[in-house]
Amino acid sequence: MNKIKIVDISTLIPGPMATSLLVKHLGAMVIKFEDANQLDALANMRPSKDGVGLGYLELIKNKKVLKIDFRSQLKKIKDELKDATVFIHNFKQNRIFKMGFAFEDVIKINPAIIYISVMGYPESSVMAGKGAHDLNILALSGYLDNQSKLGEVLPLPVLLMADTFTSYYLITKLMSTLLKGETGVHLQISMLEA
């Protein structure tokens, strides 16, 4: 298998964690673009070192991180997409269309790309397009209800379980797509489904 080149504009945990694991275990090359005007919120979370979140620092290890203006420097992303294997984002549909990175746009730049959208809910859900966070995904999946039946006090998970499951689900779907030799496909990764 040739070296996997990933262009990643996702934020927080599912996309960045998945690409971090792909770097570590497959030697993937990841170019992570961040909006210089709206940095990844994970960078501000504690615990931190020198004011930068340790989780963020771990997830950007061995990646090429480029901070650009997402309003005026999007050509840099388009240039990297020309020979990329994978494109990953977790933006709401409206924003990705405005940026010019909908599946239909990216496939014109690189017809062989594997395009991955990370979202909270499946497109068929009444919640499609709504924001999603680990805790509400755990609640809607029934996990928290099952936990509450085990005792009087409902302990919150130590890990961000939905984010972690989504990362592994993303990797599984991507690897099966690569092994089947599929290109020019759109993988929709729903946290709720994961």
Secondary structure, DSSP 8 states (H G I E B T S, - for coil): ----EEEE---SSHHHHHHHHHHHHH--EEEEEEETTS--GGGG-SSEETTEEHHHHHHTTTSEEEEE-TTT-THHHHHHHTT-SEEEE---HHHHHHHT-SHHHHHHH-TT-EEEEEESS-TTSTTTTS---HHHHHHHHTHHHHHHTT-SS----SS-HHHHHHHHHHHHHHHHHHHTT--SEEEEEETTT-
